[in-house]
Amino acid sequence: MGAFSIWHLIIILLIVVALFGTAKLRNVGSDLGSAIKGFRSAVKEEEEKKKEKEAAIGHTIEAEVSPKTEQESIHHG
């Protein structure tokens, strides 16, 4: 007794359709689709906010550092 056969799945589908009706199943399917779309858009917005935050923090300033001479280290401490 391994996995379900195609006949098991068909019987289960027929029972579900008989219990709930096709209209109810269609509504459930559209509600599920709307929920998935909402979840995807929320995840996308979070990723965009994260990228914007990283871009704002990640600015680098390019500069040149030169070694101190003995005169500068004596005068500045």
C-alpha positions in Angstrom: 0.0 0.0 0.0 2.2 2.8 -1.3 0.9 6.0 -2.7 -2.6 6.9 -3.7 -3.6 5.8 -7.1 -5.4 8.0 -9.6 -8.7 6.4 -8.7 -8.3 7.3 -5.0 -7.7 10.9 -6.0 -10.8 11.0 -8.3 -13.0 9.5 -5.6 -11.8 12.1 -3.1 -12.4 14.9 -5.6 -15.9 13.7 -6.3 -16.7 13.6 -2.6 -15.3 17.1 -2.1 -17.4 18.4 -5.0 -20.5 16.7 -3.7 -20.1 18.2 -0.2 -19.2 21.7 -1.2 -20.5 22.2 -4.7 -18.6 23.8 -7.6 -19.5 27.4 -6.8 -18.1 27.1 -3.3 -14.9 25.5 -4.5 -14.6 28.3 -7.2 -14.9 30.9 -4.4 -12.3 29.1 -2.3 -9.9 28.9 -5.3 -10.3 32.7 -6.0 -9.8 33.6 -2.4 -6.7 31.4 -2.2 -5.3 33.1 -5.4 -6.0 36.5 -3.9 -4.2 35.6 -0.7 -1.2 34.3 -2.6 -1.0 37.5 -4.7 -1.2 39.6 -1.5 1.6 37.6 0.1 3.8 38.0 -3.0 3.3 41.7 -3.2 4.0 42.1 0.6 7.2 40.1 0.2 8.2 42.2 -2.8 7.6 45.5 -0.9 9.7 44.2 2.0 12.6 43.4 -0.3 12.4 46.8 -2.0 12.4 48.5 1.4 15.4 46.4 2.5 17.3 47.4 -0.7 16.5 51.1 -0.2 17.7 50.9 3.4 20.9 49.2 2.4 21.5 51.7 -0.4 21.0 54.6 2.1 23.4 53.1 4.6 25.9 51.8 2.1 27.2 55.1 0.8 31.0 55.2 0.9 33.2 58.2 0.9 36.4 57.8 -1.1 39.4 59.5 0.4 43.1 59.2 0.2 45.1 58.5 3.4 48.7 59.7 3.5 51.2 58.6 6.2 52.0 61.0 8.9 55.3 62.7 8.8 57.4 63.2 11.9 56.5 66.9 12.0 52.8 66.2 11.9 52.9 63.7 14.7 54.9 66.1 16.9 52.4 68.9 16.4 49.3 66.9 16.7 50.1 64.8 19.6 
